[in-house]
Amino acid sequence: MLYLILVWLHVVAAAVAVGTNVTYGVWMARVRGAPAALPFTLATVKVLDDRMANPAYVAAGITGVLLVWLGPFGFSTPWVAASTVLFAIVAGLGFFAYTPTLRAQVQLAVAGRADTPEFAALAKRGAMLGPILGVLVIAILFLMVVKPTLWG
């Protein structure tokens, strides 16, 4: 029963994390025509990232490790190993690249400096990182659901 509860928690955490991340593109698309709303929009994306998506990713990581320890699949199972590596890459990019980029964007937007080259560079970086992270997360979801045999 514990295993099934952990599976459920793992799936809920993944749904919250990915679902929250998907909204970022909507937020950013909507603000393009309303530059006065940019500080609020970026701050809202940051709140969603800090208080919903990132805690959900941590919960998914913790429950994932517990599922490997308690369940039939080990870390040497190809799709588990690949998912774990991709998760580490996503976590690293998120923590060391995306979050600092978003934080700096919020600071500049709130300070009224969204029309600066510095902000433009950050926006470009964020626009590049978002899809990269999205593709990696979708790959993890594929591996988790399909459980393909990746090698021998």
C-alpha positions in Angstrom: 0.0 0.0 0.0 2.9 2.4 0.8 4.3 1.9 -2.7 1.0 2.8 -4.3 0.6 5.9 -2.2 4.2 6.9 -3.2 3.3 6.3 -6.9 0.3 8.6 -6.5 2.3 11.3 -4.7 5.0 11.0 -7.4 2.4 11.5 -10.2 0.7 14.4 -8.4 4.0 16.1 -7.8 5.0 15.7 -11.5 1.6 17.0 -12.6 1.8 20.0 -10.4 5.4 20.8 -11.4 4.9 20.3 -15.2 1.4 21.9 -15.1 2.8 25.0 -13.4 5.7 25.3 -15.8 3.4 25.1 -18.8 1.6 28.2 -17.6 4.8 30.3 -17.8 4.6 30.5 -21.6 1.0 31.6 -21.4 1.9 34.3 -18.9 4.8 35.6 -21.0 2.7 35.5 -24.2 -0.1 37.5 -22.6 2.3 40.2 -21.3 3.9 40.9 -24.7 1.1 43.4 -25.5 1.1 45.0 -22.1 4.6 46.1 -21.0 3.2 47.9 -17.9 2.2 44.5 -16.6 5.7 43.0 -17.1 6.9 43.4 -13.5 3.7 41.8 -12.1 3.8 39.0 -14.6 7.4 38.1 -14.1 7.0 38.3 -10.3 4.0 36.0 -10.6 5.9 33.5 -12.7 8.7 33.6 -10.0 6.2 33.0 -7.2 4.7 30.1 -9.2 8.2 28.7 -9.7 9.4 29.1 -6.1 6.2 28.0 -4.3 4.6 25.5 -6.6 6.8 24.1 -9.4 10.1 23.8 -7.5 8.6 22.2 -4.3 6.7 19.8 -6.6 9.9 18.8 -8.4 11.6 18.2 -5.0 8.7 16.0 -4.0 8.8 14.2 -7.3 12.6 13.6 -6.8 12.1 12.4 -3.2 9.2 10.1 -4.0 11.1 8.8 -7.1 14.1 7.8 -5.0 11.7 6.1 -2.4 10.0 4.2 -5.2 13.3 2.9 -6.5 14.3 1.8 -3.0 10.9 0.1 -2.3 9.9 -1.1 -5.8 10.9 -3.5 -8.4 13.0 -1.1 -10.5 16.6 -0.3 -9.5 18.7 2.7 -10.5 20.5 0.4 -13.0 17.2 -0.1 -14.9 17.8 1.8 -18.2 14.8 4.1 -18.1 15.3 4.8 -14.4 19.0 5.6 -15.0 18.2 7.9 -17.9 15.4 9.6 -16.0 17.7 10.2 -13.1 20.4 11.7 -15.2 17.8 13.9 -17.0 16.3 15.0 -13.7 19.8 16.0 -12.4 20.3 18.0 -15.6 16.9 19.7 -15.2 17.6 20.5 -11.5 21.1 21.9 -12.3 19.8 24.0 -15.2 16.9 25.2 -13.1 18.9 26.0 -10.0 22.0 27.5 -11.7 20.5 29.1 -14.8 16.7 29.5 -15.0 16.1 30.7 -11.4 18.9 33.3 -11.4 17.8 34.5 -14.8 14.2 34.9 -13.7 15.2 36.5 -10.5 17.3 39.1 -12.3 14.5 39.7 -14.8 12.1 40.4 -12.0 14.5 42.8 -10.3 15.1 44.8 -13.5 11.4 44.9 -14.4 10.4 46.1 -11.0 13.1 48.7 -11.2 11.7 50.0 -14.5 14.6 48.7 -16.5 12.9 46.3 -18.8 14.0 48.3 -21.8 17.7 47.8 -21.2 20.1 45.6 -23.1 20.7 43.7 -19.9 17.0 42.8 -19.6 16.9 41.8 -23.3 19.8 39.5 -22.8 18.1 37.9 -19.7 14.8 37.6 -21.6 16.6 35.9 -24.5 18.3 33.5 -22.1 15.0 32.7 -20.3 13.3 32.2 -23.7 16.0 29.7 -24.6 16.2 27.9 -21.2 12.4 27.4 -20.9 12.0 25.2 -24.0 15.2 23.3 -23.2 13.9 22.5 -19.8 10.5 21.7 -21.2 11.9 19.1 -23.7 14.0 17.5 -20.9 11.0 17.2 -18.6 8.8 15.8 -21.4 11.6 13.2 -22.1 11.5 12.3 -18.4 7.7 11.9 -18.5 8.0 9.7 -21.6 10.6 7.5 -19.8 8.4 7.2 -16.7 5.2 6.3 -18.5 6.5 4.1 -21.4 9.4 2.5 -19.5 11.3 1.7 -22.7 14.2 -0.7 -22.9 17.0 1.6 -23.9 19.9 -0.7 -24.1 20.7 -4.5 -23.6 
